[in-house]
Amino acid sequence: MPEWCIFGPMKSATTVHEIEPGRRLDESLIRSLHALLQEASVSGAAMRLGIAQPALSRHLKALRELTGDALLVRVGNRMVLTEQAESLRAPVRRILADLSLLSGGGNEFCPATARQRFVLAAYDFLPRPFYAELIRRVSQASPDSEIVIRGLGERFAYYKQLGEGDIDMAITVWPELPPHLRATRLLSDEFVCVVREGHPLTQAPLTLEAYRRAAHLASLEQLAGQGSVMDALLAELGVSVHTAVRTQFLGLAPEILASSDLVFSTGRLFAEQLARDHALKLLPFPVAIKPLRYNLVWHERTHRNRALAWFRSELVAAARALKRATDRS
């Protein structure tokens, strides 16, 4: 048996999936609805749940009667979710997360045979090798599962997204967390400055005054009027700078830096990747400043969910692999 095959309580010979669904909304119907919302396909949902397609079709019929909506309709040669079905994604995920607390962590979970969807909100300035290692590990251990990596959004948006089940977990550097969220440290990373080769600031050791006078490139503010992570850390030091360009698309940063005299302050892990790939230069940050501390955050309601606990362990393992690689270099 694979190391991460975790099994729940034994079921009787008649499982919940074999009970003929009626007009009562029970756990089996909720799980069928969740699978239909993920797959937008009766056959795909049946395969995801490990039940026969006719049984899933009966569940869909019952769900249509309960909701008063078709939920799944044909458009051309494919099936698509209705608008009401799309609106049910977050509530259904939240209900299933709550059920997992009652059942001691959900049903059996074995990565090798699971068809699980993991939704992670994170920054795009985490280094690519971290994401590559995470996807390598998950795809090898659970080849039928799906990983969704999306932007973190505004500073506190992930509080609500975690609570509503819109995302499973988030990676953030903001330290403040409400009591219903849990967190563990993934990585710590020192700040450096990134500039083009031949930039005027490369001609002498970078001073705080020269850093102040320079024009800067920064990520988009995560909460209007409150600045980015970098702005908050500089404010603690009593330092303000002229941010000439802000963008949420940090993939643009290398070309912008290479063709301008802008300065980009970021973590060393991401900066070294930029410097290697785009012939940019790293400068030590001109003053002592708190490091970036990446925290993995999840909701209390999903803490005992076995699939999500496994995914969290893979995230931690990917972070440790990156740290080992950087320590060797």
C-alpha positions in Angstrom: 0.0 0.0 0.0 1.4 3.4 -0.9 2.6 5.5 2.1 -0.2 8.1 1.7 -3.1 5.7 1.2 -5.4 6.7 4.1 -8.6 4.9 4.6 -11.7 6.0 6.5 -14.3 3.9 8.3 -15.5 0.7 6.8 -18.8 1.0 4.9 -21.6 -1.4 4.9 -22.3 -3.5 1.8 -24.8 -0.8 0.6 -22.8 2.4 0.0 -24.2 5.9 -0.1 -23.7 5.9 -3.9 -26.0 2.8 -4.3 -28.9 4.4 -2.5 -31.5 5.7 -4.9 -31.5 9.5 -4.6 -34.8 11.1 -3.7 -35.9 14.7 -3.0 -33.6 14.9 0.2 -30.2 16.5 -0.3 -27.8 14.1 1.3 -24.0 13.7 1.3 -24.0 11.4 -1.7 -25.9 14.0 -3.8 -23.6 16.8 -2.6 -20.5 14.8 -3.6 -22.1 14.0 -7.0 -22.8 17.7 -7.5 -19.2 18.6 -6.6 -17.9 16.1 -9.2 -20.3 17.4 -11.8 -19.2 21.0 -11.1 -15.5 19.9 -11.5 -15.9 17.7 -14.6 -18.8 19.3 -16.4 -19.5 15.7 -17.6 -21.6 12.9 -16.4 -19.1 10.2 -17.4 -16.2 12.2 -16.0 -18.0 12.8 -12.7 -18.9 9.1 -12.4 -15.3 8.1 -13.0 -14.1 10.7 -10.5 -16.4 9.2 -7.8 -15.9 5.6 -8.9 -19.5 4.8 -9.5 -21.5 3.7 -12.5 -22.6 6.3 -15.0 -26.4 5.4 -14.7 -26.1 6.0 -10.9 -24.6 9.4 -11.5 -27.3 10.2 -14.1 -29.9 9.5 -11.5 -28.1 11.8 -9.1 -28.1 14.5 -11.7 -31.8 14.1 -12.2 -32.4 14.4 -8.5 -30.2 17.5 -8.3 -32.0 19.2 -11.1 -35.3 18.6 -9.3 -33.9 20.0 -6.0 -32.3 23.1 -7.6 -34.9 23.8 -10.3 -32.0 24.2 -12.7 -30.6 22.1 -15.5 -27.0 22.5 -14.0 -25.4 20.9 -17.1 -26.5 21.7 -20.7 -25.2 20.8 -24.1 -23.6 23.6 -26.2 -22.5 22.3 -29.6 -20.7 19.0 -29.1 -19.9 19.6 -25.4 -21.6 20.0 -22.0 -21.2 23.2 -20.1 -22.3 24.3 -16.6 -25.3 26.7 -16.3 -24.8 30.1 -14.6 -26.5 28.8 -11.4 -24.2 25.7 -11.4 -21.2 28.0 -11.6 -22.5 29.9 -8.6 -22.7 26.7 -6.6 -18.9 25.9 -6.8 -17.9 27.7 -3.6 -20.8 26.7 -1.4 -20.5 23.0 -2.4 -16.7 23.1 -1.6 -17.4 24.7 1.7 -20.1 22.1 2.6 -17.7 19.2 1.8 -15.0 20.8 3.8 -17.4 21.1 6.8 -18.4 17.4 6.3 -14.8 16.4 6.4 -14.5 17.8 10.0 -17.5 15.6 11.1 -16.1 12.5 9.5 -12.6 12.7 10.8 -10.9 14.0 7.6 -13.1 12.8 4.8 -13.2 9.5 2.9 -10.2 7.4 2.0 -7.5 9.1 0.1 -4.8 7.4 -1.9 -2.8 9.7 -4.2 -2.1 7.1 -6.8 -5.8 6.6 -7.6 -7.2 9.9 -6.6 -8.9 12.4 -8.9 -8.5 15.5 -6.7 -8.5 19.2 -7.6 -6.1 21.3 -5.6 -6.4 25.1 -5.7 -3.5 27.2 -4.5 -3.3 31.0 -4.5 0.2 32.4 -4.5 2.6 35.0 -5.8 4.3 34.8 -9.2 7.6 36.0 -7.7 8.1 32.7 -6.0 10.9 31.0 -8.0 9.9 28.8 -10.9 11.9 25.8 -9.5 9.6 25.7 -6.5 6.5 25.4 -8.7 8.3 22.9 -11.0 9.2 20.7 -8.1 5.7 20.9 -6.6 4.1 19.8 -9.9 6.7 17.1 -10.5 6.0 15.6 -7.1 2.2 15.8 -7.3 1.9 14.6 -10.9 4.1 11.6 -10.2 2.3 10.6 -7.0 -1.2 11.4 -8.1 -1.3 11.5 -12.0 -5.1 11.9 -12.2 -5.2 14.9 -9.9 -5.3 18.5 -11.0 -3.4 21.6 -9.7 -4.8 25.1 -10.1 -2.4 27.9 -9.3 -4.0 31.4 -9.2 -3.0 34.9 -8.2 -3.3 35.9 -4.6 -5.4 39.0 -5.3 -5.9 41.8 -2.8 -4.2 41.6 0.5 -7.0 40.1 2.5 -9.0 38.5 -0.3 -7.7 35.0 0.5 -9.4 35.2 3.9 -12.8 35.0 2.3 -11.6 32.6 -0.5 -10.4 30.1 2.0 -13.6 30.5 4.1 -15.8 29.9 1.1 -13.8 27.0 -0.3 -12.9 29.0 -3.4 -9.2 28.1 -2.8 -7.7 25.3 -0.7 -4.7 27.2 0.6 -2.6 30.3 0.0 1.1 31.3 0.1 1.5 34.8 1.6 4.1 37.0 3.2 1.7 39.1 5.2 2.1 38.0 8.9 -1.3 38.9 10.3 -3.8 36.1 10.3 -7.3 35.7 12.0 -7.6 32.8 14.5 -9.6 30.5 12.1 -6.6 30.3 9.7 -3.6 28.0 10.2 -0.1 28.5 8.8 3.3 27.0 8.5 6.5 28.6 7.3 7.7 27.5 3.8 10.7 29.7 3.0 12.6 32.8 4.1 14.3 35.0 1.6 16.5 38.0 1.9 15.9 41.2 -0.2 18.2 42.3 -3.0 18.0 44.8 -5.8 17.9 43.9 -9.5 19.2 46.3 -12.2 20.5 46.1 -15.8 24.1 45.5 -16.6 25.9 48.8 -16.8 23.3 50.6 -14.6 24.7 53.7 -12.9 24.2 52.2 -9.5 26.6 49.3 -10.3 29.5 51.8 -10.4 29.9 52.0 -6.6 28.4 50.3 -3.6 24.7 50.9 -3.3 23.9 53.4 -0.6 20.5 54.1 1.0 20.5 57.7 -0.4 21.2 56.4 -4.0 18.4 53.8 -3.5 16.0 56.6 -2.4 16.8 58.8 -5.5 16.4 56.0 -8.0 13.2 55.2 -9.9 11.7 51.9 -9.0 9.7 49.0 -10.5 7.3 47.3 -8.1 4.4 44.8 -8.0 0.9 46.1 -8.0 -0.6 47.2 -4.6 -2.4 44.4 -3.0 -4.8 46.8 -1.2 -5.5 50.2 -2.8 -3.7 53.0 -0.9 -1.7 50.6 1.3 1.1 49.7 -1.1 2.8 46.4 -1.7 4.8 44.2 0.7 8.0 46.2 -0.2 6.2 49.5 0.5 5.2 48.3 3.9 8.7 47.1 4.8 10.3 50.4 3.6 7.7 52.4 5.6 8.8 50.6 8.8 12.3 51.9 8.0 11.0 55.4 7.3 12.1 55.1 3.7 10.0 56.3 0.7 10.9 55.9 -2.9 9.6 56.9 -6.3 7.8 54.0 -7.9 7.7 54.8 -11.6 6.1 51.5 -12.7 3.7 49.1 -11.0 2.6 45.9 -12.6 0.9 42.7 -11.6 2.6 41.0 -14.5 6.1 40.4 -13.2 6.9 38.4 -16.4 7.4 41.9 -17.9 10.1 42.8 -15.3 13.2 41.5 -17.1 12.6 43.4 -20.4 11.6 46.5 -18.5 14.7 46.4 -16.3 17.0 45.6 -19.2 15.8 48.7 -21.2 15.7 51.2 -18.3 17.4 52.5 -15.2 14.6 51.2 -12.9 15.5 49.3 -9.7 13.5 46.2 -8.7 13.6 45.0 -5.1 12.6 41.4 -4.6 13.7 38.2 -2.9 17.1 36.7 -3.7 15.6 33.4 -5.0 13.5 35.1 -7.6 16.3 37.7 -8.4 18.9 35.1 -9.0 16.6 33.4 -11.5 16.0 36.7 -13.3 19.8 37.5 -13.4 20.6 34.0 -14.8 18.0 34.1 -17.5 18.2 37.8 -18.6 21.7 39.0 -17.9 20.6 41.3 -15.1 22.7 42.2 -12.1 22.0 41.8 -8.4 23.0 44.4 -5.8 22.9 43.9 -2.0 20.0 45.8 -0.4 21.5 49.1 1.0 20.1 48.7 4.6 19.1 46.0 7.0 15.5 44.9 6.3 13.3 42.1 7.3 13.4 39.1 5.0 10.5 37.8 3.0 8.9 35.0 4.9 6.6 32.9 2.8 3.8 31.2 4.8 1.4 28.5 3.7 -2.1 29.3 5.0 -5.2 27.2 5.1 -8.6 27.3 6.9 -9.4 25.5 10.1 -12.3 23.7 8.4 -10.0 21.9 6.0 -7.2 21.1 8.5 -8.2 17.4 8.9 -9.1 16.9 5.2 -6.8 14.1 4.2 -6.3 15.0 0.5 -5.4 18.6 1.5 -3.1 17.5 4.3 -1.2 15.4 1.7 -1.0 18.4 -0.7 0.3 20.6 2.1 3.0 18.0 2.8 4.0 18.1 -0.9 4.2 22.0 -0.8 6.5 21.8 2.3 8.6 19.1 0.6 9.0 21.3 -2.6 10.1 24.3 -0.5 12.6 22.1 1.4 14.0 20.8 -1.9 14.4 24.4 -3.2 16.2 25.3 0.0 18.6 22.4 -0.3 19.3 23.3 -3.9 20.1 26.9 -3.0 22.2 25.9 0.0 24.4 23.7 -2.3 24.8 26.5 -4.9 
